[in-house]
Amino acid sequence: AVVSTQSTGKQVMSAEHRKPAITLSVMYFCNIFIETGVLVFLPLAFMTSFCGSDGKPPDRGRCDTLSQDDLWKLTISALGSIVGCTAAFIVGIYLGRLKPLRVSGAIQVVVFLSMFICISNAVTFGIVTAIKIINAFVCMMIWLIVPETFPTVIRNTATGIINSSGKCGAVAGTAMVYLLFYVSPRGVISCFVVIAAVSFVSSLIFDKETNDVPLTET
């Protein structure tokens, strides 16, 4: 076996591995941005009776506590993440990784776009629960793909780089919601739509099906 003299970081960014490393990093940044952003957004949305993004910005000084109904909504929507992760694991076994990743990414964009429309609080709750399910599905697909994409000698380094991009996304998503919600709910939803669209485009650029592909050493 030929031993490379390059550092693992340089190998990750070599011509062979650069595209999957960058596209997976972008996808993971975007979806952790969405995951943490929605986590912060939901209590604010339930507390202020958010319905669509066309309403007036909530009062900046409002400090209402969450009602018991709101807490139940948060709990149920959070359980959607378990549903999404479980579904991704099952789908990934039978249908592979790439097509489900792309389809779920497209659905995520459409569902976020539906947040611009206000029908009722019940419908809004259904939409945000669907977002939790779909986002967890996409994240789980990425988690399945990452270790299957890179050879053993650089797998840990590549995984670390991609996870770091996710941590950056978590910080950015949290900050975005806190900064924009009391200024423009429409701006919050617009950011989610743009980020979901970037993730979807990245999934189209990423073109490697990793299911049932033998792992390589180098």
Salt bridges, closest charged atoms under 4 A:
GLU16 OE1 - HIS17 NE2 3.69
ASP64 OD2 - ARG62 NE 2.64
GLU148 OE2 - ARG97 NH2 2.55
ASP207 OD2 - LYS19 NZ 2.99
